[in-house]
Amino acid sequence: MKISPYDFSRLPQELIDFKEEITHLINFGKYQTPVLIGGTPTWTGKEGETVYSYITSATAGEYDFYTYYYVNSAWRWVIYHGAT
């Protein structure tokens, strides 16, 4: 999704500054989330931080996909178990 260009020249400077802050906040539309292969987060996260982890078992032909969330000063996770 792309937002159409707008002419900000006639807007108050306060609104232009707000637009710049929002642009930096969403990183120009690029949201980055760390992905770990075969591991779990070992660092102290920031509240609300999200990490994906992909763990495979070649002998069993299965994979587990974890989504970790740092909430209330601890890593919480959701596991998705599947087969390849």
Residue pairs with C-beta under 8 A, 6 or more apart in sequence:
2 29
8 15
8 16
8 19
33 50
33 51
33 52
34 51
34 52
35 51
35 52
35 53
35 54
36 51
36 52
36 53
36 54
37 53
37 54
37 55
38 53
38 54
38 55
38 56
39 53
39 55
40 53
40 66
40 68
40 75
41 51
41 53
41 68
41 70
41 75
45 51
45 70
45 75
46 70
47 70
47 71
47 73
48 69
48 70
48 71
49 69
49 70
50 67
50 68
50 69
50 70
51 67
51 68
51 70
51 75
52 65
52 66
52 67
52 68
53 65
53 66
53 67
53 68
54 63
54 64
54 65
54 66
55 63
55 64
55 65
55 66
56 62
56 63
56 64
56 84
57 63
57 64
61 83
61 84
62 81
62 82
62 83
62 84
63 81
63 82
63 83
63 84
64 79
64 80
64 81
64 82
65 79
65 80
65 82
66 77
66 78
66 79
66 80
67 77
67 78
67 80
68 75
68 76
68 77
69 75
69 76
69 77
69 78
70 76
